[in-house]
Amino acid sequence: MSRDTTSELAASNDIAELVKLVNSAYRGEAAKSGWTHEADLIEGEVRIDELSLTEMLSTPGTVMLLAKDNGVINGCVLLEKQGTRMYLGMLSVKPTLQAQGTGKKLLELAEEYTMKQGIASIIMSVITTRHELLAWYNRRGYFDNGERKPFPDNAAFGIPKQKIEFAVLEKKLPLIK
């Protein structure tokens, strides 16, 4: 993130812009200009829609952190409190801005936010065949905790081109006192 980058929580007026960002980072031809996409694994252009994101963000214990440069959203990450753990999802950076530190900074901000909430464990789901992405998270202290989840059965959000399974990655965090 550049010197002019700020971090803040998403608001309802950010949803349309966030949907475009997340979809461009994960799906379709535009996503292929970045390295974190699923476009080769899942058919379709939609990873999230406005209604789903609105519902997520209205759930108690759920927030989305934003990375903004001069008022423009360039990255985001969703955090959802799930019992004694925080779920991290939709870590997204504009494809043309990937590999410049924004994702790493958002991950650090997500960990800080989680610790401030008094939660000592953060989890996420990553497609098991995304070896480069799994390695990126491993380098940042996340480990495969052995849990597996199936790909959601909802064609509105993409159709897998092959069998897809998620590995649950976890990182233990120190509590802030």
N, C-alpha and C positions, 0 to 999 in steps of 0.2 A: 504494500500500500504506500502511496506517495505521501509526501509531507502534508498535502492538502486533504488527505483522506480522513474522514471522520467515521465514527461508529455510533449507531443508535438503534433503537428498537423500531420495528416496522409498525406502521399505523394503517388504518383501513384505506386511506387514500394512496397507499403504496402498492396495494394488491395487484392492480392491472400491470404495473411495471415489473413487479416481482414474478408474476406468471410468465411474462415474456422472457425475463432473464433465466428463470429455471428451465423453461422449455428449450431455450436456445443453448443452454449449457449441457443438456442431457440428450436431446433428440433432434432428428432431422439433419439436413445437410449443413446448416450453420454450425451445429455442434462439432462437426468434424474438423473445424479449424482449431479446436482445443484438444486436450489430451484426456479429459475426464468423461467423455461422452459414452452413451449407451447405444448410439445410433446404429452400430453394426450388430447389436444383439437384440434390439427390440424395434419392431416396425411401428411407425406412427410418429406424429409430431408432438404429441401431448404427454407431458410428464405430470402436469398438474393443471387444474382449471381454477377460475376465480371462485366458484362456489366452494370447492374443496378447500382451497387455501383460506377463504373467509371462515369456514367452519373450524379449521385447525386453529387459526389464530384467536377464535372466540372461546376456545377450550381453556378452562382455568389451568395454570401451570405451563402454558405454551406461549413462547415468544419467538420472534425471528429477529436476529441481529443483522444489521445492514452495514456494508462498507460503501461509503459514498465518497466520490471525488467531485468537488464543486457542485454539490447537490444532485449528482447523477448516481443512481445505484449501480455499482459494479460487481457486487457480491452480496451473498446472504447465507445464513445458516439457521435452520429451525431447531429449537430446543423444546422438548416436551418432558415434563416431569412424569416419570412412570414409577411410582412407589418410591423405593430408596435409590433409584438410578435416574439419570437424565438421558433421554434419547436424543441423539444428534442426527438430523436428517437434512436432505436437500442442500448440502454445502455446494454452493454454486458461484462461479465466477464467469463473467462474460468470456466466451471462448477466445476472443482476440487478446484478452488481458491475462490469460492463464500463464502459469510458470513465472510470475513476477512477484510472488510473495503475498498476494491478497488472500488466497486460500489458507495459507499457513497462519496469517494474522487472524483470520476469522476463526480458525480452529483454536488458537490461543485465547481469543476473546470468549469463545464458547466455554472453554475450560475455566477461565476466570469467573464467568457468570455462574457456572455450575457450582464452583467452590463457594461463592458468595451466598448461594442458596442453601448451603449446608449439606450438599450432596457430594459424596466421595467416590462416585463411580459414574462414568459416562459410557454409553454404548451406542453403537450404530450398526446398520446392516449394509454390507457390501456384496455385490455379486461375486460369487466364488471364482469365476473365471477372469476377473479383473485384476490380474496379477500385479500390474504396475501400480494400480491404486492401492491394493492391499499392502504392497511394499512401502508406498508413501506413508500410509498410516502406521505401519510397523515401525518405521524410522522415527515416528513421533510418539512412540510409547504405547500404541494400541496393540492388543494381542487377540487372537482368535480364541474365544472362550468355549468353543465347541458347540454352541447353539446354532441351529440351522432353521431358516424360515423359507417357505415356498414363495415364488413370485405371485403377487396378487392376481386373482382371476377376474380382471376387469378390462375388457378389450378397449374401453374408452381411453385408457391410459397406456395403451401399447400392447402389442402381441409379440411374445417372445419368438425369435427365429430358431431357438434351440431350447433345451431344458435349462431353466435358470433357477438357481438356488442362492439364497443369501447366507453369508457367514456373519455371525454377530461378533463384532470387535468390541473390546472393552479396554478402558484405561482407568486405573485407580488414581484418584486425586487426593492430595492432602487437604484436610479441612482448614478453612480460615477461621481463626478464633477472634 
